[in-house]
Amino acid sequence: MPGPGNCPPCAMDRSHWTVVLGLALCLALVGCGSDRLSVGEVHGAVTAGGQKVETGTVRFVPIDGTKGPATTARIQNGEYRADARGGVPLGKHRVEVAAEKKTGRKIKSRQSIEDLLTDETVPMAPQVYTGEDSPLVFELNSGSDGKYDIALPAVDSQEDKPK
């Protein structure tokens, strides 16, 4: 039987583990906060040759030391909003835009093994804006309102016209 000033072994173990768990929680909270990625929502209008882009995507790809994943937003009725996972990482980005319009015809879907019909689309802007050669650059800062309107030239050369 324990006397005065002596703790039973189970009480000692319990208080020891409470302290260890408390310290571990503090360290976890401090450690996680410093690695958190700062992001912001980006939104705006997209035009090609002065016309509203009907459909497509806008992709923000981190460049020049900006850390974080690429962020993609859908264009709908000439507008986009990049807010998935909190938005676009703060910093400098190459902007890739796939701007398309519907032709009014239905075609067999390329993304299905079944014979599903989908709207046929054609590019509204030159191909150079759709990939890693895109000349568009956007920098998102912590004080920014996130507004970024994109005005692309219309498809005008033979190589950019749909076949």
Secondary structure, 3 states (H helix, E strand, C coil): CCCCCCCCHHHHHHHHHHHHHHHHHHHHHHHHHHCCCCEECEEEEEEECCEECCEEEEEEEECCCCCCCCEEEEEECCEEEECHHHCEECEEEEEEEEEEEEEEEEEECCCCCCCCEEEEEEECCCHHHHCCCCCCEEEECCCCCCECCEEECCCCCHHHCCC
